[in-house]
Amino acid sequence: MRDWNLLKIKRDYSIFNKIEFEYTPVAVNYCFYKPEGVSILDKPAGLCELPKVCAHKGEAFYITAAEEDCVGKRFLGLPMEVPHMRHPDGGRLGVNLGVMQRPICNLNLRKYCPNMTPGSVNYAMFTPIDKMVFEPDLIYFVAAPTKADLILRANSFMTGEPFESIGTTVANCTNLFVYPYQTGKINYMVTGLSWGMNGRRVYPEGLVVVVVPFQKLQTVIDGLNEMTWYRDALELDRDGYVQWDAELTQKTQEESQKEYWE
């Protein structure tokens, strides 16, 4: 049956190709029905690993709870054949992992871990951006900071909104795959700050993961098409940049005063 969550592409995403990402951006779709014409992932992986797996495969795949081998399936609300009864641990898990001083810290962290309503998502599909046929729910970018800056700055260019990041020591996948989808906000993080991603050796440290939800995609596309990506002034040395910045500021002040008094 055709999934009502899957909408045919109507936007032009080609602007992202010009950034030349080292890691292919990956579209994420949350599906109620099994995606037609798409293969199931052949080897279990954690939710945080799936964009990398998809970029490496170069083709779309979908997962159920059985193909996700960490806690990501819980956050996505994927149904399990044998429901996993989570026994209350009073926050002890975080202490045993060595990431929390005391159980209450772990219990407090769990307040910042958003969840999908169980049963609302039965499958999660991952597609390389150049193979998309449906409008994505999220696009997952992994890039060097100067390239990730383009995505973040495109949104700010159109809205004036600041760069915002929210993350947690553990279970950070929920902040990348659920938080943007539910809030409509772009989220980002620096690789090396996530316990599970570090343990699974997903990416080298120092890269920036930027997740853009469907609510912000057109804004980012419009910003990239309109804004200046790299100013020539950034090619100057330190003193040259300081001089350029001061002269431009002075010119702006003079123009403003002239227009005011005229």
Secondary structure, DSSP 8 states (H G I E B T S, - for coil): ---TT--B--S--GGGGGG--SS--EEEEEESS--TT-EE-SS-B-GGGHHHHHHHHTS-EEE-GGGB-SSHHHHHT---SS-------TTHHHHHHTS-SSHHHHHHHGGG-----TTS-SEEEEEEGGG--B--SEEEEEE-HHHHHHHHHHHHHHH---------SS-THHHHHTHHHHH---EEEETTS-HHHHHTT-S-TT-EEEEEEHHHHHHHHHHHHHS-SS-GGGGS-HHHHHHHHHHHHHHHHHHHHHHHH-
